[in-house]
Amino acid sequence: MTITRRTLLGTLALSLSIPFSAQAEDAWPSRLVRLISPYGPGGSNDISLRLLAEELGRSLHQQFIVENKPGAGTRIANDLVAHAPGDGYTFLYVAAPYATAEALFGKLTYDRRDLQPVAMAVIAPLFLIISAEAPFKTLPELIAYGKSKPDGLTFASPGAGSQPHLAGELLFRDAGVKGLNIPFRGDAASYTELLAGRVDATLTALPTALPYIQSGKFRVLGVASSERSPLYPQAPTLREQGFLSVIAAGWFGVMAPATTPRPIVDKLQAEVARVLTEPAVKDRLTAQGLEVRTGTAAEFGQFIDNETQRWSVLIREAGLKGE
């Protein structure tokens, strides 16, 4: 068999590249790592990511920085990371709208196949809140009130296609009641309208609503989780009250460009899971109204697929469109 000079050089190059690549992956991270947040500073996504970045930097002996890239219902950040090099130095702190973007907005500027799951991180349970001065005091009374009105119920939400909006639509559907989503910029505006009696209810994360609950201005009718939340265990689930499919929450996790090497993905996944199970970290997240959810990259990928499928059906049936 004749071995040409080109074949010999190619074989030598391949043999040299394998250990070099393995060494590069073993040495990861060897420089600053960017964690892209799809929201602006100050919210639960940003706060939990900064905590995670701090802990990862400490354990992996390298700087992890948070870059906020808000806008377009998280699609700006998603697109940035989908088109980033798969070298292990840019990751996305993905949020729940990732699973509904295509159903709401149609063709995207990125392909979901350009991103791969790394690790689930946390969920933000959604609590069904009404004004304590409302003429209804329970979930059945709220539904009955909606059915007695020609236009049904009005729900405040952070925007069209948000998890609170979709959870509200799911409740409307399963309760057989008309409903109108009224989007607001931030919780403060929606709470003002709720207290004034201009909207009937909202689904919201707990921390921002808790002062109003403790002062007796808001009443909690339930939580849209599969089980009662340790954040506020006295709130029954909507499932307990007959709405078996009304399960929704905000959620965040880590994703990487699809070309990121598996050893790096596995290393980061293990480290995220380890960090999030630290009691001090869990306590700080609980204070932000977040519950830790860890698992493998494959489990996170399956979770995203399940979320995409079930919400896409609702979006199509309800005729919803993104703004």
N, C-alpha and C positions, 0 to 999 in steps of 0.2 A: 504494500500500500504506500503510495506516494503522499508525503506530507508537505504541503506547500508552505512557503514562508508566511502567507496571509493567514492560513489556518493555525499555524503555530503561534503567531502573535495574538490572534483572536482568543485562542484557548488560554494563553498566558494572562491576557487582560481579564478574562472572566474569572480565572482562579484568584487573581489579585483583588478583584472587586468584591467578591463574596465576604472575605474576612474584613475588608475595609467597611462595607456596609453594616456588617454585624457590630463592629466596634463603634461605628457612629451611633447606632441605635442603643447600644449598651451605655454609651456616654450621655445619652439624652437625659435631661436638657443641659446643653453646654453654653447656652446664652439665653437672653431674655425671651419669655414666652408671652404672646398676646392672647388675651381672653376677650372676645368681642361680645358685648352686651347689646341686645336689640332695643333696649330702652334707655331713657335718660337717667341721670344720677338721682338717687334718693328713694326709688321704689324698691319693692322686695326683691326684684330680679337683680338690681344693681347692688343692693346691700348684701344679699346672700353670696353673690359672685365675689365681691371684695373680701368677704370673710374667707371664702374658698381660696382665693388667690393668695391671701396672707398665709394660710395654713400650708398650701402647696409649696409656696416659696420657702417656708421654714423647713419642710420635710425633704424637699428635693434640692435644696441648697442652690436655688437659682431664682431670679426675679420673675414673678408672674404679674403682669400689669393688666388692668381692666381698661378697655377702650369702649366708650359708649357710642353706638351708631344707631340712634333711634330713627323711626319714621317708616311710613308705608306698611304699617301693621307687621313689623319685624322683618319685612322683606329686604330692606337695605342691608342689614347685618347678615341675613341668610345668604344673600348674593355675594357679599364681600368674601365670606369664608368659603363658599362653594367654588370661587375662582382663585382662592389663595393657594400657594404652593403646599404640597403635602409633605412638608419637611418636619412636622411636629412642633412648629413654633407659632401657629395660629389656630385657635379653636373658637367655636361658637357656643355661647351659653344659650341654647335654644329654648324657646318658650312655646306655650300651647298653640298660638296662631300658626305655627309652622305646619301643623297637621291640617289646617283648614284653608290655607292660602290659595291653593289651586282651585278648590271648589268655589271659593268666594270671588276670586279675581281672574280665573281662567289661566291662560298661558303665562308662565313666570319667566323672569330673566335668568333663572338658574334651573338646573335639573336636579331633582331630589337624589338622583343616583350620583351626583357630585359630592354628596355628603354622607358620612357614615356615623352611626351612633357610637359613643364612647361609654357614657355612664349617665343613668338617671341620677338626679340630685334631690330635689324637694318638690312637694306639692303645696298649694295654697288652697285649703278648703273654702268653699263658698257657702255663706250663711244667708238664709232667706230672712230679710229684715223688713219690718213695717214700723210706722210711727205708733207710739203707745197711745196716741189720741185717735187713731183710726177707728172706724165703726165696726171693724172686725178684729177678733183677738186670736183666732186659730187659723190653721191652713184651710180646713173645710169652710169656715166662714169667709175667708178671702176668696175662695173659688165660687162660693154661692153669691157673694157680692158681685164678682165679675160677670157671672151669668145673668144677674139682674140688670146689668147696664148694657145699653145698645152697643156701645163700643168696647165693652169688656174691661180688662185691667190695663193699667199703665205701669210699665216697668222701667226703672232707671238703669242704665248700664254705662260702662266706660267707652262704648262705641260699637258700631255694627260689626258682627263677627267675633266679638270678644267672648270669652268663656261665660261671663255672666249673661250676656245677651243670648247665647246659644242655650244655656241652661234654662233661661226664662222661656224661650221658644219651646223647649222640650216639655216644660211644665204646662204651657198653654195647650200643646197638642194632647198630652196624656190626660189632662183635666177636662178637655173638651170645652175650653173657654177661649173667647177672643182675647187677643193681647196686642198691645202696642209698645214696642221698644222705643225709649226716648234716650238718645245718647248724650252724655255730658263729658266735659273735659275734667276728669278727676273725681274723686269721691266727695270732696267738699261741696261741689255744686249739686251733686245728686242728693246729698244728705239735706241740703237746704230745701230742696223741692219736696223731699219726703216729709220733713218736719212741717212744711207749710201745707201739706195735704194735696199738693199738685200732682204727685205721682203716688201710686198705691203701694209699691214695694220695690225692693232691689235685692240682688244677690251680690254679696260683697265679701272680701276678705275680712278677717276679724279685727286685727289691731286698730285700724282706723275707726271702726265702728264701736269698739269696746267702751270708750269714754261715754258715748251716748247711751249705750246699754246700761252701764253702771249707774248713770244719773237718772235712769228711768224714762228717757226720751224715746228710746227704741225698744222694740220687742223682737225677740228672735223666734221665728216659727219653725226653723229646722235647718239642717245642713245637707247639702247635696253630695253626700259621700256614701260609700257602701257600708261604712260603719260609723258610729259616733266618733267625733273628733276629740282627742285628748285636750285640744285647745279650749274646748267649751263643751264638756261631756253632757251637760244638762239639755243640750239641744238635740231633739230626736232627729233621725235621718228622715228625708222625704220618703225613702223606701218604707220605713216603719209606718208611714202615714198613707200608704197605698200607692205611691208613685215609684214603682220598682225600677224603672229605667232612667229616672232623673238623677243621674250621677255625673257630676262635672267638677272640675277643679282647675285652677291654674297650675302649671307645672313647668319646671326648668330642668335642664340637663346639659351635658356636654356632647358636642358633635365635632367632627374633624373633616377636613377635605378627604375625599374617598381614597386618594393615593397615599395617605399617611400610612407608614409601615405598621403592620400588626403588632410587633413587639412594643412600639411606642404607645399604641392604643391600649394594649393590655396593661402596660405599666401605669398609664394615667388612670385607667379605670380602677385598678386596684388601689391606687393612692387616693382617689376621690372617695371611694367606699370607706377606706380606713379613716380618712379625715372626718367624714360626716358622722361616723359612729363614736367619735370622741364626745364624752358627756358635756364638756364645756362648749363645744361647737353646737351640739344639739340644743342646749339651753339657749344659746344666743339666737339660733334659728327659730325656736319656739316663740321667743319674744317678738319675732317679726311675723308671727302667724303662719309659720311654715312647718311642715312635717317632713322629716327625712325619709327618702325612698331610694334605696340602693339596689343594685343588681348588676348582672352582666351586660355587656354591650348588646348581645343577642336579645336579651330580655327587654332592653330599652328599645331596640329596633322593632320588636313585636308590639310593644306598647304603642309606639308611634303609628304603626300600621293599623292597629285596632282603632285608635283615636281618629285617624284619617278616614277610615271606612265608615264608622258610625256617624260622625259629624257630617260627612259628605252627603249621606242619605238625608239627614235632617235639613241641610242647607238646600238641597235639590227640592225636597218636598215642600218646604216653606217658601221657596222662590227667593231666597236671600241673595243679595249681592253686596260685595265689599265697596267701601267708599274710596 
